[in-house]
Amino acid sequence: MTETFAPRTRFAVPGRIAVGDQAASVWRTATLTEVRRETPRAATFRLAVPHWAGHLPGQHLMLRLTADDGYVAQRHYSIASAPDGSGHIELTLDHIEGGEVSGWFHTVARPGDTVEVRGPLSGFFAWPGDRPALLIGAGSGVVPLMSMVRHQRARGLAVSLRLLVSARRPEELIYARELGAETTAVFTRSAPQGVPVGRLAAAHMAPLLAEQPPGGWEAYVCGSNGFAEHASRLLVAAGQPVDRIRIERFG
């Protein structure tokens, strides 16, 4: 979730992490082509990846940065874009305090810079668009879920899809400009006038679970450890089968 950098792209933030994954073995040099601001703390980075084999919504990749002294940092990142055959993928990254990789992207990276990626990885959280999907995310947990929403829209899929997303404040709601009628937003710190403030609760899920499509929902939950645990417990309490809850957590 790398490529050797020119001097100006050297990163130096404490906290070294190296992550391995056997799912995809070929590293490819990706070129940053565009940066879009999503919120004050999050931005989308568009990458051109030669010979990208494509991905399913919900999958992620491994991203590697290599500093001038040979030090390597690797991270897993969910893919935000829908599969479109363009050879481009998009990653949406929060600027994490002290984060060496997110810090490099947010403060140093410019179009034309290169990194290394390999993937796509993991089929467990993937949604190919063949079953009704109930998507529940918090903060940057909305990223792989947005890939699913974009995929449904781009393909004009008739299969039911609903998104329940939690953010602290409206200005921190990633992809706010893109969210549509399929989305219910929950705000935990402050909200627009007339919208209650509070943690994700059974009352938010009840209307969605009540409109069970034929065959029922496949639930996809993505967020921090605490959020994933809380949301999955709400789902089970509301009657969602445990074997139809897929969870991706971070932190």
Secondary structure, DSSP 8 states (H G I E B T S, - for coil): ---B--GGG----S-------SS----EEEEEEEEEE-SSSEEEEEEE-TT-----TT-EEEEEEE-TTS-EEEEEEE--S---SSSEEEEEEE--TT-HHHHHHHHT--TT-EEEEEEEE-STT---SSS-EEEEEEGGGHHHHHHHHHHHHHHT--S-EEEEEEESSGGG-TTTTT--TTEEEEESS--STTS-B----HHHHHHHHHT--TT--EEEEEEEHHHHHHHHHHHHHTT--GGGEEEEEE-
